[in-house]
Amino acid sequence: MSKEQEELVDEVYNKYTTKYMGYEDIPSKDLFIFEIKTNPEFSEKWGITIEERELSLEERMGLCKEKWDYSWNRTINLEDIEWRMNNEWNIPSKLITIIYNDTKIESYE
């Protein structure tokens, strides 16, 4: 997650933990995030959604094209391009979207 996304999740998690004040066993932030991702009712209750999805090869190639002035006019060996995206160019493979109070923040990982 980006720093901005982390701050947003922290804000909601802090609101969530206030209901556990005075108890010793406060659910962890990791458990809170897991529930947000996997439990639609829990997510709706706290007004936040976290969606993660794998980027397609085409989406990754689009990001690659934006970052590097790579000549795409020649014959492309997709296996070579994919290897370079993973091992040389550090092209993200995942999109993370967080929505809270009509604020949508996307980041790549």
Buried (B, 14 or more C-beta within 10 A) or exposed (E): BBEEBEEBBEEBBEEBBEEEEEEEEBBEBEEBBBBBBEEEEBBEEBEBBBEEEEBEEEBBBEBBEEEEEBEEEEEEEEEEBBEBBEEEBEBBBEBBBBBBEEEEBEBBE
